[in-house]
Amino acid sequence: MSVHKKLMAARVQLQSIKLKKSGQNKFAGYSYFELGDFLPEIQNIFNNLGLCGVVSYDRDVASLTITDVDDGTVIVITSPMAEANLKGTHPIQNLGAVETYQRRYLWMTAMEIVEHDILDASEPVKEQPKPTPVQAEKAPQKPVKQRPDPIPPQHVEPAAWTIHIDAPDDATWVDMMVAANDLKISMAKSAEELKEMFQVNKALYEKLKTVNPAVYADVIENFTKAKRSFF
């Protein structure tokens, strides 16, 4: 049996398995496959069919080489490399994020795993214009109290806590912002450092509040819990 025939058999076997999507994109409102959702099943199928998949990386391209261990024939799946740029993290952490994404996409391509279309999910739904109703006179409303910033202004050190995110769309930006925020909170050693972090990145938190108020509320709650842990 050729490597192409074995790979096709592996795809069919995987399709017969009910995989569960554990990843959640709160902004766009859909679930997605994480690497751990399907890779163990693929490895079992490959082992039974006599296939071996090896992922490798160079500066420009990530590759998945699938080898037939019986006759040595191969299929190579490739993907162009990209960068993750979260300031304040170690270079190895950015590299690890890129490699994890590449492994996920390479295996999904090789095994023809169908997933929610991220580009379509990220586009806002255009609503049809509605007729403007006649506004009835309303009684004066009480002013809505704005939620105060959890941390007051102060002197900060920008270089130590700045978050920089380069994302192709709002959905990815929100996910990366939440990950960066959690990482920064875990690095803080005092309530004072949490204050510095919030003030340095205040513009990003304001953007998050506009783009996704629900996620913003969760982030603020995490700030509050972290701050209380120092007292």
Secondary structure, DSSP 8 states (H G I E B T S, - for coil): --HHHHHHHHHHHHHTS-----EEETTTTEEE--HHHHHHHHHHHHHHHTEEEEEEE-SSEEEEEEEETTT--EEEEEEE------TTS-HHHHHHHHHHHHHHHHHHHHTT-----HHHHHS--------------------------SS------HHHH------SSHHHHHHHHHHHHHHHHHH--SHHHHHHHHHHTHHHHHHHHHH-HHHHHHHHHHHHHHHHTT-
